[in-house]
Amino acid sequence: MIKRITGLVLAGVMALGIVSAAGVNVVPVGVAEAAQATQKITYKGKVYTVPVKTNNIVITGAVEALEDALVLNFKPKGALTVGGEFPSIFSKITSGVTAIGEKAEPDLEAILKLKPDIILSSTKFPAETNEKLAKIATTIPVSHIATDWMDNLKLLAALTGKQKEATTAILKYQKELKEAKVKLAPKLKDKKVIALRIRSGSLFLYPQDVFFNRSLYADLGATVPKEVQQVKAQQNISLESFAAINPDYIFVQFSADENKDNPKALEELQKNAIWKSLKAVKGGNVFVNLVDPLAQGGTAFSKFSFLEALMKTKLYTAK
């Protein structure tokens, strides 16, 4: 549910002449802002007219965009919260930032008060949510698909004038990936490698281009298991079905914030006899929370962090 804009706020913006009969329809405020230089940016097949450079950006719904902001050391005007707080992973860029609602519940009133130039929302949002946000300011839904990680980073860089920082970060990753792949690809080839997420006490698999799967399969050369090839969206899988896959390597992400109803889910899983019987478990090839469990997996920050963490494990360091 999206929080409704209060009558008080609507009255205020109507006094400023920025609400049409059809609803909220914010126009540029002030002559100076109207005259600021603009540019056209094409993202995901759509063209947006935006300022040449702006710090007045709100991020709602798209944790992916917040991760990009972390890479570029960019502080948005407003940002989403998780459980009412900014996740510690983003502490570097959220000090003094205004909270504008939960990840799946944007606060339109709070966003409106900030008068943003740009709203970075999420492709996970229903169309009606993005339509409501677009009545406040130019809204760009940021992709949650891992194959779009570079386009996502370049988008934020273009909006904030941080193209140089984005290029430097991408080139650094490509160099490190090339070095890491020499060691890791032979070890992962023809092995069953699975990224597993525990949410609400249940096990979830993801499509091959979502979560950390893109890093494991496309970047590092692991073979995509047929079970993953068949996954079309986040998919709940029973422990018995997971045991039938019997992976050689398992990468587990577990966040207490995502398992508040079952905070001991990981602990209970690790004690389960079925889990203990898995090839990866017996071989000591289960890697839990290599990176912050709230990392989205398919973003620049997630990919950079995951590779760096992976290169410190025995999988990389052992001969």
N, C-alpha and C positions, 0 to 999 in steps of 0.2 A: 504493500500500500504506500502511495506517495502522500506525504503530509500536505494538507490543503493550505493554500495561501490564505492568511487570515483577512477578514474584512478590513482591518486596520491598515495592513500593508497595501491592499488593493486601493483603499481610499487614498493613501499616500502617493502611489504611482499614478493614479488617475489625475491627481492634482498636478503632477508633472507632465501630464499629457502623453503617457506611454502605454496606455491600455486602450485597446480597440474594443468594439462591441463584441468581437469574436473571442476576446480573452486577452491574456497578457501578450503584448507586442512591443517589446522594448526597442527603442531607436537610439542611435548614438546620442550621448549626453554632452551638450556643449559644442560650441563652434570649433574649438581646438581639437576635440576628439574626432569630430566629423571630418576635419581636414587632414588627419594623420595619414601617413603613407600606407597604402595597402598592397597586398600581393595576392596572387591566386595560387592556391595549393590544390593539387589533385591527390586524393587519397581514396583508395578502394573504389576507383572509378567515378568519384564525385568531385566536382570542383568547388572549393570554398574560397570566398574573398575574406581575407583576414589581415590584421595589422602586420607590417613588415617585421615588427618585433614587439612582444608584449610580455609583461610579468603578471598581467591580470587574467589569470587562468584558474578555473575551478575544475577539480577532478572528482567525478562522482561515478560510482559503479565500477570503474576501470582500475582495479588494483594494478593491472598491467601498465597503465600510464604513470601511476605512482612509482613503480619500479624504474621506469624510464627516467622519471624526474630524479631518482636517486643516482642513476648513472651520470646524469648531466649536472648534478648538484644544483637543481632548480627547485625553488620554493614556490609552490602555488599559492594563490590567494585563499583558496578554500579546498578542503579535501575530505574524503569519506572517512568514516570511522568503522572499527570492528569491535562490537561489544561496548560501544559508547566511547572508545578511546582510539587514539592513533596507535597502530601496532609499533612496538619498539624498533622493528626493523627499519622504520622510516623516521626515527627520531632526528636524524641529521637534517631533514628537510621539513619537519612539521612544527618546529618550535615557533610559536606565535601565529600559526596558521589557523584559520577559522574552520571549525567542524561544520559540515553541511549535510549531515545525515549518515545513516548506515549504508553499507555497500549496496544493498538491494532496496534501500528506502531513502531516496534523496529528499532532502528538506527544501522544497521550492522557495519557501519564505526566506530561509537563510541564504540561499543562492542568489535570490533576487536582490537582497540587501547589499551584496558585494558588487553588483553591477559589473559582472565579468565581461571581458571582450570575447572570451572563448570558454565553452564548456566541453571538457573531454568526458564523454559518457562511455557506455559499454555496448558492444554488439550483443551482449547477453540480455540487455534490457528489452522489454516488449516495445513494439513500435510506438504505442501510445505514450510511453514514458519519454522516449526521445522527442516526440512531437511536443510534449508539454515543456520540456527543457528548451527546445528550439524557439519557443515563444519568449524566452528570457534573453537568450544570446545565441550566437552561432554555435551550434552543437555538432561535435564530430564524434560519432560512436567508434571507439577504439577496438580493434579486433582482439579477440582472445585466442586466436589460432596461432600456433607456434611458428608456422611458416611466414607469418607477417611481422616477426620480431624486428627485423631491420627497418621495414617501412614504418613501424610504430615509433621507433627511436628517431628516425629521420623526420617524422612528422613533428614531434615535440621540439626537435632541434631547430626546424624551420620556423616554428612559432615563436621560439625564444631567442633566436639568433645564436644558438650554440652548435652550429654545424661542424665547426672545427673539433669540438669536444666529442661529438658523436663519431666523426670519422676516425679520430685517434683511438677511441674505445673499440670500434669495430675492427680496425687493423690489428690491434693488440690481441683481440680474441682470435682472429683468424691465424695469427702467427702461433699462438699457444696451442690452438686446436691442431694445427699441422704437426707440431712436435709431439703432442699427446697421442695422436692417432697412430703414430709409428709404433708405439708400445701397446696401446689398448686395442686397436682393431684386430690384431691376430688373436688376442685373448678372448675377445667377444664374438668373433666369427663362429657361426654354427653353434653358438650357445644360446640357451633360452634366457633372455634378459627381460626382466619385468619391473616397471615402476608402479608401485602400489601406494594408494592413499587410504588412510583410515579416517572415515568421517562418520560421526554419530555411532561409533562402535562397529561400523560395517566396513568391508573391504571394497575398494573401487578400482577398476581399470579404466584406461582412457584410450581414445583413438591414437593411431601412430603419429599424428601431427599435433597432438595436444599434450599438455603437462610437460614432463621431462622426456617424453618419448622421442621428440624430434632430436634432442641432443644424443640420446642413446643409439637411435637407429640411423638417422640421416647423417649426423655429424661424426659419430664415432664408429660407425660401421657394423653395429650389432644387427643380427638377422631379426626381422620382425616376425615374432611368433604368429602362427595362424590365428590363435585366440585373440591377439591384439588386432590383427587385420580385420576381424569381424566386428570389432567394437565401433559403434557409430557415434556414441556420446558417452558421458560418464556412466559407467555400468557397474552395478552392484554385483559382486560375485561371492558365492559361499566359499567357506574355507575348504570344503570338500572338492568343489570345482577347481579352486585354485591349486589344490594339491594334485589334481589330475594333470595340470600343466607342468608341475614339478620343475620350477626354474633352476637354472644354474647360478644365476645372480639375481638378487632382489634389492631394489632401492625403495625403502619405506619412508613415507612422510606422515608424521603424526603430530597434530597440533592440539593442545589442550582446549583451545578456543573452539575447535570444531568437534570436540567430544565431551562437552560439558555434561551430557546425560550419562556418559560412560567413560569417566576419566582414566579408568584402569584398563581400557580396551587393549592397548598395546601390551601391557604387562600380562594380561590374561591370554592374549594371542601367543606370546612367547612361551607360556607355560603349557599350551595345548599340545597334546601328543601328536596330533596330525601335523601341526606346524613343525614340531621337532623332527618329524620324519622326512621333511623336504630336503632335497639334494643341496640347495643353497645354504640351508641352516646347518646341516651336517658338515658342510665344507667351510663354514665360517665366512660365507660370502653374502651375508645380509648387511646392508648399509642403511642405518636408521638416521634420518634427519642430517644428511650430509650438509644441507643448507637449511636456513630458517624454514620451518614447516609451513609458513604462510606464503612463501615464495610461489609464484604462479607456475613456474616451470618453463613456459614458452616465451619468456621475455629476455631482453638483452641482459638485465641484471641477473636473472635466474641462470641463464646459460653461462655467463661469466663466472658466477659464484660456484655453480655446479662443477664446472671443469676444474677450477682451482682446487676445490675440495677433493675431487676425484684423484687429482694428481698427488695428493698427500696420503692416499690409501694404499694398502698393500697390493691392491689390484694393479696400481701403476708402479709402485716402488720395487715390488718383488720381481726377481728375474724369472 
